[in-house]
C-alpha cells in the first residue's frame, strides 16, 4: 500500500510535527484543524459559528487537495472546550457534510492548541 503526504496552501500549515493529511491506499487521514486563517496564520476570533465554519473550510481544503471531498468522510472527531456549542456544530456541519452523514464523536476537552474553542479531524475513504 502506498503512503502519500497531502499538503495545500489553502489550509493552515502544520504547527507541529505532523502533516495536514496522509493518504494510505484509498483512505485519507486528515489532521485536526482549528480555526486558523490560512492567509494570516492567526486564530480567527468572534462568534463560535465563524470558528466552526473556518474549521470545516480548512478540512474541506485538505480533503480537496487529497483528491476527495467531505462527502467522502467516513469518520469525524470534533473537540470542543465547551459542549454548549454542540448544537451549533451540528447545524454548521450539515452545511459541509451531505447525508448520509459520517460516523462522528464529539468530545469535551479542557484545552486546544492556541486557545481554540473547536477542533475537528476526519477520515475519508476514496475507494
ZAZAMI-619098 format. One record per atom (N, C-alpha, C, O, CB): x, y, z; residue in one letter; residue number from 1; atom name. Coordinates in nm, 4 decimals, m for minus. Atoms other than C-alpha are relative to their C-alpha. Last residue first. Glycine has a CB too. Layout:
N
X|Y|Z|a|NUM|CA
...
REM end
This chain:
127
0.0127|0.1186|0.0859|x|127|N
m1.2261|0.3922|m0.2938|x|127|CA
m0.1308|m0.0082|m0.0729|x|127|C
m0.1538|m0.1030|m0.1480|x|127|O
0.0172|m0.1231|0.0806|x|127|CB
0.0093|m0.0412|0.1395|x|126|N
m1.1808|0.7485|m0.1634|x|126|CA
m0.0214|m0.1161|m0.0965|x|126|C
m0.0278|m0.0952|m0.2176|x|126|O
0.1239|0.0739|m0.0386|x|126|CB
m0.0225|0.1218|0.0778|x|125|N
m1.2487|0.6836|0.2050|x|125|CA
m0.0257|0.0350|m0.1461|x|125|C
m0.1373|0.0717|m0.1828|x|125|O
m0.0929|m0.1190|0.0485|x|125|CB
0.0721|0.0150|0.1273|x|124|N
m1.2008|0.9978|0.4086|x|124|CA
0.0276|m0.1384|m0.0568|x|124|C
0.1357|m0.1942|m0.0379|x|124|O
0.0417|0.1107|m0.1021|x|124|CB
m0.0545|0.1046|0.0841|x|123|N
m1.1039|1.0210|0.7770|x|123|CA
m0.0889|m0.0082|m0.1235|x|123|C
m0.2115|m0.0143|m0.1133|x|123|O
0.0077|m0.1378|0.0757|x|123|CB
0.0859|0.0992|0.0629|x|122|N
m1.1682|1.3304|0.9835|x|122|CA
0.0785|m0.0988|m0.0832|x|122|C
0.1969|m0.0798|m0.1110|x|122|O
m0.1032|0.0676|m0.0856|x|122|CB
m0.0821|0.0837|0.0883|x|121|N
m1.0325|1.5844|1.2251|x|121|CA
m0.0934|m0.0981|m0.0673|x|121|C
m0.2039|m0.1223|m0.0189|x|121|O
0.1148|m0.0748|0.0787|x|121|CB
0.0610|0.1183|0.0615|x|120|N
m1.2056|1.8670|1.4077|x|120|CA
0.1025|m0.0683|m0.0880|x|120|C
0.1889|m0.0042|m0.1480|x|120|O
m0.1264|0.0378|m0.0823|x|120|CB
m0.0923|0.0670|0.0907|x|119|N
m1.1013|2.1387|1.6512|x|119|CA
m0.0735|m0.1199|m0.0572|x|119|C
m0.1560|m0.1811|0.0106|x|119|O
0.1331|m0.0428|0.0725|x|119|CB
0.0487|0.1148|0.0762|x|118|N
m1.3097|2.3895|1.8469|x|118|CA
0.1127|m0.0526|m0.0884|x|118|C
0.1940|0.0242|m0.1399|x|118|O
m0.1244|0.0382|m0.0858|x|118|CB
0.1155|0.0568|m0.0681|x|117|N
m1.2535|2.6521|2.1171|x|117|CA
m0.0536|m0.1244|m0.0690|x|117|C
m0.1344|m0.1980|m0.0123|x|117|O
m0.1088|0.1026|0.0102|x|117|CB
0.1186|0.0221|0.0833|x|116|N
m0.9026|2.7470|2.0098|x|116|CA
m0.1126|m0.0604|0.0838|x|116|C
m0.0883|m0.1251|0.1857|x|116|O
0.0335|m0.0925|m0.1199|x|116|CB
0.1203|m0.0515|m0.0648|x|115|N
m0.6608|2.8668|2.2787|x|115|CA
m0.1262|m0.0150|m0.0829|x|115|C
m0.2269|0.0492|m0.0533|x|115|O
0.0191|0.1432|0.0333|x|115|CB
0.0139|m0.1451|0.0207|x|114|N
m0.3549|2.8241|2.0593|x|114|CA
m0.1254|0.0605|0.0621|x|114|C
m0.1662|0.1705|0.0247|x|114|O
0.0001|0.0296|m0.1464|x|114|CB
m0.1143|m0.0827|0.0394|x|113|N
m0.3896|2.4445|2.0675|x|113|CA
m0.0399|0.1458|m0.0262|x|113|C
m0.1471|0.1746|m0.0795|x|113|O
0.0657|m0.0583|m0.1244|x|113|CB
m0.0405|0.0320|0.1363|x|112|N
m0.6976|2.3069|2.2469|x|112|CA
0.1168|0.0903|m0.0373|x|112|C
0.1376|0.1929|0.0275|x|112|O
m0.1188|0.0170|m0.1005|x|112|CB
m0.0718|m0.0995|0.0787|x|111|N
m0.7853|2.2984|2.6155|x|111|CA
0.0270|m0.0538|m0.1394|x|111|C
0.0298|m0.1747|m0.1625|x|111|O
0.1316|0.0398|0.0688|x|111|CB
m0.0377|m0.1148|m0.0829|x|110|N
m1.0071|2.1252|2.8716|x|110|CA
0.0637|0.1111|m0.0811|x|110|C
0.0362|0.2289|m0.0582|x|110|O
0.0949|m0.0435|0.1092|x|110|CB
m0.1400|m0.0005|m0.0428|x|109|N
m1.1788|1.8897|2.6293|x|109|CA
0.0293|0.1261|0.0805|x|109|C
m0.0425|0.2256|0.0704|x|109|O
0.0950|m0.0095|m0.1219|x|109|CB
m0.0326|m0.1193|m0.0767|x|108|N
m1.5389|1.7944|2.5529|x|108|CA
0.1423|m0.0112|0.0528|x|108|C
0.1806|m0.1134|0.1097|x|108|O
m0.1001|0.0202|0.1160|x|108|CB
m0.0655|0.0185|m0.1290|x|107|N
m1.5618|1.5281|2.2861|x|107|CA
0.0258|0.1353|0.0657|x|107|C
0.0776|0.2270|0.0020|x|107|O
0.1320|m0.0779|m0.0167|x|107|CB
m0.0164|m0.1375|m0.0479|x|106|N
m1.7902|1.4987|1.9862|x|106|CA
0.0472|m0.0106|0.1442|x|106|C
m0.0195|m0.0703|0.2287|x|106|O
m0.1348|0.0845|m0.0120|x|106|CB
m0.0097|m0.0152|m0.1450|x|105|N
m1.7602|1.1679|1.8021|x|105|CA
0.0142|0.1483|0.0292|x|105|C
0.0801|0.2206|m0.0456|x|105|O
0.1205|m0.0820|0.0594|x|105|CB
m0.0598|m0.1167|m0.0635|x|104|N
m1.8776|1.1092|1.4491|x|104|CA
0.0084|m0.0185|0.1502|x|104|C
m0.0735|m0.0875|0.2109|x|104|O
m0.0796|0.1254|m0.0329|x|104|CB
m0.0035|0.0270|m0.1430|x|103|N
m1.9746|0.8481|1.1912|x|103|CA
0.0712|0.1182|0.0660|x|103|C
0.1543|0.1843|0.0037|x|103|O
0.0724|m0.1373|0.0320|x|103|CB
m0.1022|0.0933|m0.0483|x|102|N
m2.0225|1.0122|0.8547|x|102|CA
m0.0230|m0.0340|0.1470|x|102|C
m0.1005|0.0325|0.2158|x|102|O
0.1409|0.0595|m0.0192|x|102|CB
m0.1097|m0.0594|m0.0748|x|101|N
m2.3515|1.1674|0.7451|x|101|CA
0.1025|m0.1052|0.0420|x|101|C
0.0695|m0.2229|0.0565|x|101|O
m0.0536|0.0727|0.1225|x|101|CB
m0.0013|0.0461|m0.1381|x|100|N
m2.5666|1.0085|0.4777|x|100|CA
0.1258|0.0498|0.0710|x|100|C
0.2365|0.0432|0.0176|x|100|O
m0.0082|m0.1537|0.0060|x|100|CB
0.0503|0.1293|m0.0469|x|99|N
m2.6246|1.2841|0.4023|x|99|CA
0.0337|m0.1072|m0.1021|x|99|C
0.0386|m0.0763|m0.2211|x|99|O
m0.1530|0.0052|0.0251|x|99|CB
0.1322|0.0426|0.0454|x|98|N
m2.4042|1.5718|0.2935|x|98|CA
m0.0415|m0.1323|0.0656|x|98|C
0.0416|m0.2069|0.1173|x|98|O
m0.0013|m0.0142|m0.1529|x|98|CB
0.0020|0.1450|0.0171|x|97|N
m2.1186|1.7110|0.5038|x|97|CA
m0.1399|m0.0425|m0.0439|x|97|C
m0.2356|m0.0263|0.0319|x|97|O
0.0417|m0.0728|0.1317|x|97|CB
m0.1249|0.0460|0.0612|x|96|N
m2.0379|2.0834|0.4812|x|96|CA
0.0024|m0.1499|m0.0305|x|96|C
0.0776|m0.1942|m0.1174|x|96|O
0.1150|0.0336|0.0903|x|96|CB
m0.0257|m0.0794|0.1199|x|95|N
m2.3719|2.2545|0.5541|x|95|CA
0.1219|m0.0509|m0.0775|x|95|C
0.1359|m0.0223|m0.1965|x|95|O
0.0201|0.1461|0.0378|x|95|CB
0.0965|0.0408|0.1033|x|94|N
m2.4810|1.9803|0.7976|x|94|CA
0.0189|0.0783|m0.1299|x|94|C
m0.0251|0.0332|m0.2356|x|94|O
m0.1429|0.0188|0.0511|x|94|CB
m0.0525|0.1212|0.0629|x|93|N
m2.1641|2.0508|0.9984|x|93|CA
m0.0912|m0.0459|m0.1137|x|93|C
m0.0430|m0.0958|m0.2154|x|93|O
0.0157|m0.1122|0.1041|x|93|CB
m0.0981|m0.0388|0.1014|x|92|N
m2.2916|2.4029|1.0628|x|92|CA
0.0558|m0.1218|m0.0724|x|92|C
0.0811|m0.1159|m0.1927|x|92|O
0.1138|0.0796|0.0637|x|92|CB
0.0618|m0.0874|0.0999|x|91|N
m2.6079|2.2969|1.2464|x|91|CA
0.0966|0.0303|m0.1150|x|91|C
0.0595|0.0199|m0.2320|x|91|O
m0.0465|0.1308|0.0655|x|91|CB
0.0925|0.0807|0.0802|x|90|N
m2.4427|2.0086|1.4298|x|90|CA
m0.0588|0.0801|m0.1146|x|90|C
m0.0637|0.0336|m0.2284|x|90|O
m0.1120|m0.0549|0.0873|x|90|CB
m0.0827|0.0879|0.0834|x|89|N
m2.1555|2.2329|1.5440|x|89|CA
m0.0893|m0.0855|m0.0893|x|89|C
m0.0622|m0.0984|m0.2087|x|89|O
0.0911|m0.0903|0.0878|x|89|CB
m0.0499|m0.0852|0.1084|x|88|N
m2.4083|2.4907|1.6655|x|88|CA
0.0889|m0.0809|m0.0939|x|88|C
0.0837|m0.0627|m0.2155|x|88|O
0.0779|0.1209|0.0567|x|88|CB
0.1107|m0.0221|0.0941|x|87|N
m2.5870|2.2217|1.8691|x|87|CA
0.0446|0.0844|m0.1187|x|87|C
0.0025|0.0590|m0.2316|x|87|O
m0.1179|0.0681|0.0709|x|87|CB
0.0290|0.1226|0.0738|x|86|N
m2.2581|2.1125|2.0324|x|86|CA
m0.1099|0.0195|m0.1050|x|86|C
m0.0957|m0.0270|m0.2181|x|86|O
m0.0404|m0.1096|0.0966|x|86|CB
m0.0052|m0.0328|0.1427|x|85|N
m2.1597|2.4673|2.1361|x|85|CA
m0.0336|m0.1197|m0.0892|x|85|C
m0.0268|m0.1090|m0.2116|x|85|O
0.1378|0.0526|m0.0356|x|85|CB
0.1184|m0.0815|0.0278|x|84|N
m2.2747|2.4072|2.4976|x|84|CA
m0.0048|0.0372|m0.1481|x|84|C
m0.1106|0.0747|m0.1988|x|84|O
m0.0003|0.1276|0.0878|x|84|CB
0.0996|0.0818|0.0694|x|83|N
m2.0104|2.1329|2.4918|x|83|CA
m0.1325|0.0727|m0.0210|x|83|C
m0.2221|0.0197|m0.0867|x|83|O
m0.0244|m0.1271|0.0774|x|83|CB
0.1289|m0.0242|m0.0654|x|82|N
m1.7498|2.3969|2.5792|x|82|CA
m0.1064|m0.0763|m0.0776|x|82|C
m0.1389|m0.0397|m0.1906|x|82|O
m0.0337|0.1538|0.0068|x|82|CB
m0.0319|m0.0382|m0.1376|x|81|N
m1.3815|2.3301|2.5041|x|81|CA
m0.1264|0.0319|0.0794|x|81|C
m0.1216|0.0466|0.2016|x|81|O
0.0945|0.1205|0.0012|x|81|CB
0.0535|m0.1290|m0.0435|x|80|N
m1.4955|2.1383|2.1994|x|80|CA
0.0429|0.0292|0.1430|x|80|C
0.0404|m0.0588|0.2290|x|80|O
m0.1536|0.0021|m0.0113|x|80|CB
m0.0424|m0.0285|m0.1364|x|79|N
m1.3292|1.8534|2.0088|x|79|CA
m0.0448|0.1410|0.0349|x|79|C
m0.0176|0.2352|m0.0396|x|79|O
0.1548|m0.0159|0.0164|x|79|CB
0.0094|m0.1419|m0.0321|x|78|N
m1.4916|1.7110|1.6960|x|78|CA
0.0351|0.0169|0.1476|x|78|C
m0.0143|m0.0569|0.2329|x|78|O
m0.1432|0.0568|m0.0317|x|78|CB
m0.0130|m0.0237|m0.1439|x|77|N
m1.3987|1.3711|1.5535|x|77|CA
0.0016|0.1509|0.0218|x|77|C
0.0793|0.2226|m0.0413|x|77|O
0.1301|m0.0678|0.0587|x|77|CB
m0.0359|m0.1357|m0.0413|x|76|N
m1.5253|1.2844|1.2066|x|76|CA
0.0092|0.0018|0.1519|x|76|C
m0.0775|m0.0518|0.2209|x|76|O
m0.1043|0.1057|m0.0518|x|76|CB
m0.0103|m0.0214|m0.1440|x|75|N
m1.5425|0.9398|1.0462|x|75|CA
0.0472|0.1416|0.0271|x|75|C
0.1424|0.1889|m0.0350|x|75|O
0.0958|m0.1023|0.0644|x|75|CB
0.0614|0.1146|m0.0666|x|74|N
m1.6447|0.8166|0.6991|x|74|CA
0.0038|0.0148|0.1521|x|74|C
m0.0720|m0.0518|0.2226|x|74|O
0.0704|m0.1289|m0.0418|x|74|CB
m0.0398|0.0214|m0.1393|x|73|N
m1.5828|1.1371|0.5072|x|73|CA
m0.0747|m0.1203|0.0570|x|73|C
m0.1957|m0.1344|0.0392|x|73|O
m0.0275|0.1268|0.0855|x|73|CB
m0.0604|0.1331|m0.0130|x|72|N
m1.6383|1.1004|0.1327|x|72|CA
0.0499|m0.0289|0.1417|x|72|C
0.1182|m0.1287|0.1649|x|72|O
0.1151|m0.0137|m0.0978|x|72|CB
0.1069|0.0969|0.0258|x|71|N
m1.8813|1.3930|0.1100|x|71|CA
0.0514|m0.1430|0.0160|x|71|C
m0.0270|m0.2363|0.0337|x|71|O
m0.0581|0.0200|m0.1414|x|71|CB
0.0569|0.0384|m0.1287|x|70|N
m1.6018|1.5957|0.2716|x|70|CA
m0.1171|m0.0960|m0.0160|x|70|C
m0.1569|m0.1610|0.0807|x|70|O
m0.0445|0.1232|0.0761|x|70|CB
0.0867|m0.1041|m0.0549|x|69|N
m1.4310|1.5927|m0.0650|x|69|CA
m0.0526|m0.0485|0.1348|x|69|C
m0.0372|m0.1653|0.1704|x|69|O
m0.1181|0.0342|m0.0981|x|69|CB
0.1324|0.0401|m0.0456|x|68|N
m1.1643|1.3975|m0.2472|x|68|CA
m0.0829|0.1189|0.0423|x|68|C
m0.0598|0.2319|m0.0007|x|68|O
0.0110|m0.0977|0.1142|x|68|CB
0.0753|0.0563|0.1118|x|67|N
m0.8442|1.4362|m0.4434|x|67|CA
m0.1392|m0.0445|0.0376|x|67|C
m0.2023|m0.1204|m0.0360|x|67|O
0.0739|m0.1150|m0.0576|x|67|CB
m0.0213|0.1447|0.0020|x|66|N
m0.6205|1.4794|m0.1382|x|66|CA
m0.0734|m0.0668|m0.1159|x|66|C
m0.0628|m0.1880|m0.1352|x|66|O
m0.0451|m0.0614|0.1318|x|66|CB
m0.1400|0.0194|0.0380|x|65|N
m0.6033|1.8544|m0.2015|x|65|CA
0.0339|m0.1486|m0.0089|x|65|C
0.1247|m0.1877|m0.0822|x|65|O
0.0932|0.0696|0.1006|x|65|CB
m0.0100|m0.0250|0.1442|x|64|N
m0.9848|1.8524|m0.1942|x|64|CA
0.1435|m0.0184|m0.0491|x|64|C
0.1648|m0.0688|m0.1594|x|64|O
m0.0493|0.1419|m0.0334|x|64|CB
0.0671|0.1110|0.0686|x|63|N
m0.9861|1.6915|0.1512|x|63|CA
0.0111|0.0154|m0.1513|x|63|C
0.0374|m0.0821|m0.2217|x|63|O
m0.1480|m0.0078|0.0417|x|63|CB
m0.0921|0.1135|m0.0057|x|62|N
m0.7291|1.9461|0.2715|x|62|CA
m0.0608|m0.1203|m0.0712|x|62|C
0.0091|m0.1913|m0.1435|x|62|O
0.0341|m0.0357|0.1466|x|62|CB
m0.1153|m0.0295|0.0859|x|61|N
m0.9430|2.2372|0.1540|x|61|CA
0.0982|m0.1167|m0.0026|x|61|C
0.1517|m0.1506|m0.1082|x|61|O
0.0713|0.1272|0.0480|x|61|CB
0.0435|0.0113|0.1393|x|60|N
m1.2588|2.0851|0.3074|x|60|CA
0.1171|0.0235|m0.0962|x|60|C
0.1309|m0.0481|m0.1953|x|60|O
m0.1133|0.1003|m0.0288|x|60|CB
0.0091|0.1435|0.0301|x|59|N
m1.0844|2.0386|0.6431|x|59|CA
m0.0378|m0.0223|m0.1461|x|59|C
0.0167|m0.1109|m0.2119|x|59|O
m0.1028|m0.0683|0.0923|x|59|CB
m0.1361|0.0528|0.0024|x|58|N
m0.9880|2.4067|0.6441|x|58|CA
0.0010|m0.1488|m0.0329|x|58|C
0.0818|m0.1939|m0.1142|x|58|O
0.0687|0.0245|0.1343|x|58|CB
m0.0604|m0.0480|0.1254|x|57|N
m1.3405|2.5095|0.5483|x|57|CA
0.1441|m0.0495|m0.0123|x|57|C
0.1882|m0.0865|m0.1211|x|57|O
m0.0040|0.1550|m0.0068|x|57|CB
0.0492|0.0859|0.1082|x|56|N
m1.4734|2.2854|0.8284|x|56|CA
0.0519|0.0456|m0.1364|x|56|C
0.0732|m0.0373|m0.2248|x|56|O
m0.1531|m0.0018|m0.0005|x|56|CB
m0.0507|0.1358|m0.0197|x|55|N
m1.2532|2.4569|1.0884|x|55|CA
m0.0429|m0.0893|m0.1161|x|55|C
0.0395|m0.1610|m0.1727|x|55|O
m0.0501|m0.0582|0.1344|x|55|CB
m0.1406|m0.0014|0.0408|x|54|N
m1.3342|2.8019|0.9479|x|54|CA
0.0624|m0.1389|0.0141|x|54|C
0.1393|m0.1812|m0.0723|x|54|O
0.0790|0.1022|0.0837|x|54|CB
m0.0071|m0.0069|0.1474|x|53|N
m1.7068|2.7299|0.9724|x|53|CA
0.1438|m0.0044|m0.0494|x|53|C
0.1746|m0.0747|m0.1456|x|53|O
m0.0681|0.1279|m0.0510|x|53|CB
0.0347|0.1340|0.0494|x|52|N
m1.6678|2.6212|1.3364|x|52|CA
0.0047|m0.0025|m0.1527|x|52|C
0.0542|m0.0986|m0.2115|x|52|O
m0.1408|m0.0424|0.0503|x|52|CB
m0.1100|0.0908|m0.0301|x|51|N
m1.4852|2.9451|1.4197|x|51|CA
m0.0266|m0.1405|m0.0537|x|51|C
0.0620|m0.2027|m0.1123|x|51|O
0.0237|m0.0053|0.1503|x|51|CB
m0.1109|m0.0308|0.0907|x|50|N
m1.7368|3.1653|1.2435|x|50|CA
0.1169|m0.0946|0.0221|x|50|C
0.1835|m0.1350|m0.0733|x|50|O
0.0458|0.1448|0.0187|x|50|CB
0.0401|0.0394|0.1351|x|49|N
m2.0238|2.9948|1.4281|x|49|CA
0.1131|0.0241|m0.1002|x|49|C
0.1422|m0.0627|m0.1825|x|49|O
m0.1259|0.0770|m0.0430|x|49|CB
m0.0338|0.1402|0.0183|x|48|N
m1.8400|3.0245|1.7618|x|48|CA
m0.0387|m0.0473|m0.1399|x|48|C
0.0270|m0.1358|m0.1948|x|48|O
m0.0692|m0.0858|0.1062|x|48|CB
0.0977|0.0952|m0.0508|x|47|N
m1.8563|3.4010|1.7437|x|47|CA
0.0393|m0.1433|m0.0357|x|47|C
0.1191|m0.1670|m0.1264|x|47|O
m0.1390|0.0320|m0.0554|x|47|CB
0.1367|m0.0425|0.0235|x|46|N
m1.5564|3.6207|1.7080|x|46|CA
m0.0949|m0.1020|0.0557|x|46|C
m0.0709|m0.1595|0.1619|x|46|O
m0.0261|0.0219|m0.1481|x|46|CB
0.0743|m0.0213|m0.1231|x|45|N
m1.1971|3.5293|1.6722|x|45|CA
m0.1374|0.0518|m0.0356|x|45|C
m0.1629|0.0932|m0.1487|x|45|O
0.0736|0.0980|0.0945|x|45|CB
0.1076|m0.0974|0.0180|x|44|N
m0.9938|3.3797|1.3960|x|44|CA
m0.0746|0.0133|0.1318|x|44|C
m0.0812|m0.0807|0.2110|x|44|O
m0.0969|m0.0424|m0.1155|x|44|CB
0.1265|0.0558|m0.0441|x|43|N
m0.6707|3.2163|1.5056|x|43|CA
m0.1083|0.1040|m0.0239|x|43|C
m0.0944|0.2185|0.0191|x|43|O
0.0057|m0.0425|0.1498|x|43|CB
0.0504|m0.0414|m0.1303|x|42|N
m0.3879|3.3651|1.3049|x|42|CA
m0.1323|m0.0703|0.0291|x|42|C
m0.2092|m0.1024|m0.0615|x|42|O
m0.0174|0.1534|0.0058|x|42|CB
m0.0516|0.0971|m0.0973|x|41|N
m0.1947|3.2063|1.0187|x|41|CA
m0.0394|0.0361|0.1430|x|41|C
0.0231|m0.0092|0.2389|x|41|O
0.1518|m0.0094|m0.0105|x|41|CB
m0.0670|m0.0757|m0.1060|x|40|N
m0.2782|3.5196|0.8180|x|40|CA
0.0695|m0.0895|0.1018|x|40|C
0.1554|m0.0440|0.1773|x|40|O
m0.0997|0.0882|0.0707|x|40|CB
m0.0726|m0.1154|0.0552|x|39|N
m0.3654|3.3517|0.4877|x|39|CA
0.0812|0.0715|0.1077|x|39|C
0.1968|0.1074|0.0854|x|39|O
m0.0982|0.0984|m0.0651|x|39|CB
m0.1209|0.0421|0.0705|x|38|N
m0.4573|3.0061|0.6238|x|38|CA
0.0821|0.1164|m0.0546|x|38|C
0.2031|0.1026|m0.0728|x|38|O
m0.0368|m0.0915|m0.1127|x|38|CB
0.0120|m0.0547|0.1345|x|37|N
m0.6946|3.1572|0.8826|x|37|CA
0.1274|m0.0378|m0.0751|x|37|C
0.2367|m0.0024|m0.0307|x|37|O
m0.0221|0.1566|0.0022|x|37|CB
m0.1075|m0.0873|0.0465|x|36|N
m0.6720|2.9288|1.1833|x|36|CA
m0.0307|0.0465|m0.1413|x|36|C
m0.0722|m0.0327|m0.2260|x|36|O
0.1369|m0.0725|0.0052|x|36|CB
0.0412|m0.1123|0.0849|x|35|N
m0.9959|2.7914|1.3244|x|35|CA
0.1110|0.1001|m0.0315|x|35|C
0.1009|0.2186|0.0006|x|35|O
m0.1125|0.0723|0.0655|x|35|CB
0.0587|m0.1009|m0.0879|x|34|N
m0.8502|2.4593|1.4446|x|34|CA
m0.0339|0.1208|m0.0875|x|34|C
0.0049|0.1234|m0.2043|x|34|O
0.0983|0.0393|0.1186|x|34|CB
m0.0048|m0.1401|0.0424|x|33|N
m0.7908|2.1648|1.2162|x|33|CA
m0.0664|0.0851|0.1068|x|33|C
m0.1742|0.0526|0.1566|x|33|O
m0.0695|0.0203|m0.1384|x|33|CB
0.0908|m0.0952|m0.0613|x|32|N
m0.7094|1.8143|1.3307|x|32|CA
0.0234|0.1412|m0.0497|x|32|C
0.1370|0.1854|m0.0669|x|32|O
0.0137|m0.0043|0.1492|x|32|CB
m0.0363|m0.0456|m0.1343|x|31|N
m0.5157|1.6018|1.0880|x|31|CA
m0.1021|0.1003|0.0510|x|31|C
m0.1773|0.1601|m0.0260|x|31|O
0.1408|0.0622|0.0005|x|31|CB
m0.0192|m0.1447|m0.0091|x|30|N
m0.6895|1.4474|0.7887|x|30|CA
0.0288|0.0378|0.1448|x|30|C
m0.0467|0.0028|0.2355|x|30|O
m0.1248|0.0765|m0.0530|x|30|CB
0.0106|m0.0407|m0.1392|x|29|N
m0.6419|1.0714|0.7415|x|29|CA
0.0336|0.1481|0.0090|x|29|C
0.1489|0.1870|m0.0100|x|29|O
0.0938|m0.0848|0.0913|x|29|CB
m0.0726|m0.1233|m0.0293|x|28|N
m0.7053|0.9698|0.3820|x|28|CA
m0.0307|0.0402|0.1439|x|28|C
m0.1468|0.0517|0.1833|x|28|O
m0.0387|0.1144|m0.1002|x|28|CB
0.0423|m0.0686|m0.1218|x|27|N
m0.8033|0.6130|0.2930|x|27|CA
0.0881|0.1216|0.0239|x|27|C
0.2102|0.1145|0.0102|x|27|O
0.0051|m0.0952|0.1215|x|27|CB
0.1203|m0.0776|0.0291|x|26|N
m0.7848|0.4647|m0.0566|x|26|CA
m0.0518|0.0788|0.1195|x|26|C
m0.1595|0.1381|0.1130|x|26|O
m0.1077|m0.0911|m0.0493|x|26|CB
0.0930|0.0711|0.0871|x|25|N
m0.4264|0.3428|m0.0185|x|25|CA
m0.1166|0.0905|m0.0351|x|25|C
m0.0968|0.2011|m0.0852|x|25|O
m0.0503|m0.1295|0.0669|x|25|CB
m0.0516|0.1371|m0.0022|x|24|N
m0.2725|0.5345|0.2695|x|24|CA
m0.0992|m0.0838|m0.0799|x|24|C
m0.2085|m0.1143|m0.0321|x|24|O
0.0180|m0.0552|0.1489|x|24|CB
0.0811|0.0971|0.0726|x|23|N
m0.3233|0.9083|0.2224|x|23|CA
0.0711|m0.1346|0.0039|x|23|C
0.1890|m0.1446|m0.0298|x|23|O
m0.0252|0.0459|m0.1472|x|23|CB
m0.0776|0.1093|0.0573|x|22|N
m0.1747|1.1330|0.4881|x|22|CA
m0.0976|m0.0949|m0.0664|x|22|C
m0.1964|m0.1374|m0.0066|x|22|O
0.0863|m0.0735|0.1084|x|22|CB
0.0701|0.1274|0.0200|x|21|N
m0.3150|1.4689|0.5857|x|21|CA
0.0985|m0.1008|m0.0555|x|21|C
0.2030|m0.0654|m0.1101|x|21|O
m0.1226|0.0162|m0.0957|x|21|CB
0.1414|m0.0376|0.0098|x|20|N
m0.2078|1.8154|0.7019|x|20|CA
m0.0867|m0.1240|m0.0187|x|20|C
m0.1964|m0.1329|0.0364|x|20|O
m0.0222|0.0988|m0.1166|x|20|CB
0.0380|m0.0418|0.1356|x|19|N
0.1199|1.6564|0.8071|x|19|CA
m0.1462|0.0406|0.0011|x|19|C
m0.2218|m0.0012|0.0889|x|19|O
0.0252|m0.1140|m0.1043|x|19|CB
0.1039|0.0780|0.0668|x|18|N
0.2514|1.6358|1.1631|x|18|CA
m0.0217|0.0548|m0.1402|x|18|C
0.0257|0.1632|m0.1741|x|18|O
m0.1324|0.0026|0.0809|x|18|CB
m0.0614|0.1118|0.0712|x|17|N
0.5347|1.7561|1.3864|x|17|CA
m0.1077|m0.0926|m0.0577|x|17|C
m0.1243|m0.2061|m0.0130|x|17|O
0.0940|m0.0788|0.0940|x|17|CB
m0.0704|0.0987|m0.0811|x|16|N
0.3862|2.0882|1.4873|x|16|CA
0.0574|m0.1087|m0.0889|x|16|C
0.0738|m0.0899|m0.2094|x|16|O
m0.0934|m0.0608|0.1056|x|16|CB
m0.0675|m0.0774|m0.1043|x|15|N
0.2122|2.3981|1.3574|x|15|CA
0.0735|m0.0930|0.0964|x|15|C
0.1015|m0.0568|0.2107|x|15|O
m0.1014|0.0875|0.0768|x|15|CB
m0.0149|0.0710|m0.1264|x|14|N
0.1150|2.2329|1.0292|x|14|CA
0.0767|0.0868|0.0999|x|14|C
0.1757|0.1510|0.0649|x|14|O
0.0724|m0.1351|m0.0216|x|14|CB
m0.1148|0.0895|m0.0030|x|13|N
0.0344|2.4855|0.7596|x|13|CA
0.0075|m0.0651|0.1372|x|13|C
m0.0398|m0.0087|0.2359|x|13|O
0.1316|0.0761|m0.0328|x|13|CB
m0.1154|m0.0385|m0.0813|x|12|N
m0.3127|2.6331|0.7619|x|12|CA
0.1111|m0.1049|m0.0059|x|12|C
0.0849|m0.2251|m0.0109|x|12|O
m0.0428|0.0220|0.1448|x|12|CB
0.0270|0.0293|m0.1411|x|11|N
m0.5361|2.5345|0.4718|x|11|CA
0.1238|0.0385|0.0797|x|11|C
0.2330|0.0483|0.0238|x|11|O
m0.0369|m0.1518|0.0219|x|11|CB
0.1360|m0.0475|m0.0297|x|10|N
m0.5498|2.6639|0.1125|x|10|CA
m0.0435|m0.0304|0.1431|x|10|C
m0.1524|0.0093|0.1847|x|10|O
m0.0986|m0.0626|m0.0966|x|10|CB
m0.0133|m0.1366|m0.0526|x|9|N
m0.1697|2.6271|0.0823|x|9|CA
m0.1360|0.0567|0.0396|x|9|C
m0.1429|0.1606|0.1052|x|9|O
0.0668|0.0916|m0.1042|x|9|CB
0.0617|m0.1077|0.0768|x|8|N
m0.2221|2.2540|0.0411|x|8|CA
0.0243|0.1336|0.0692|x|8|C
0.0294|0.1420|0.1919|x|8|O
m0.1513|m0.0251|m0.0177|x|8|CB
m0.0317|m0.1367|m0.0410|x|7|N
m0.0317|1.9434|0.1509|x|7|CA
m0.0744|0.0978|m0.0913|x|7|C
m0.0818|0.0772|m0.2124|x|7|O
0.1542|0.0257|m0.0046|x|7|CB
0.0848|m0.0986|0.0674|x|6|N
m0.1058|1.5703|0.1441|x|6|CA
0.0320|0.1384|0.0557|x|6|C
0.0469|0.1559|0.1766|x|6|O
m0.1520|m0.0338|0.0184|x|6|CB
0.0298|m0.1162|m0.0831|x|5|N
0.1609|1.3136|0.2393|x|5|CA
m0.0766|0.1019|m0.0843|x|5|C
m0.0401|0.1284|m0.1989|x|5|O
0.1309|0.0628|0.0587|x|5|CB
m0.0296|m0.1292|0.0609|x|4|N
0.1416|0.9895|0.0415|x|4|CA
m0.0401|0.1120|0.0951|x|4|C
m0.1504|0.1112|0.1498|x|4|O
m0.0729|0.0150|m0.1355|x|4|CB
0.0244|m0.1027|m0.1017|x|3|N
0.1583|0.6290|0.1597|x|3|CA
0.0443|0.1325|m0.0602|x|3|C
0.1569|0.1456|m0.1080|x|3|O
0.0767|m0.0310|0.1358|x|3|CB
m0.0781|m0.1232|0.0070|x|2|N
0.1321|0.3430|m0.0898|x|2|CA
m0.0415|0.0968|0.1111|x|2|C
m0.1539|0.0919|0.1610|x|2|O
m0.0168|0.0666|m0.1379|x|2|CB
0.0854|m0.1174|0.0000|x|1|N
0.0000|0.0000|0.0000|x|1|CA
0.0899|0.1237|0.0000|x|1|C
0.1886|0.1307|0.0733|x|1|O
m0.0971|m0.0002|0.1231|x|1|CB
REM end
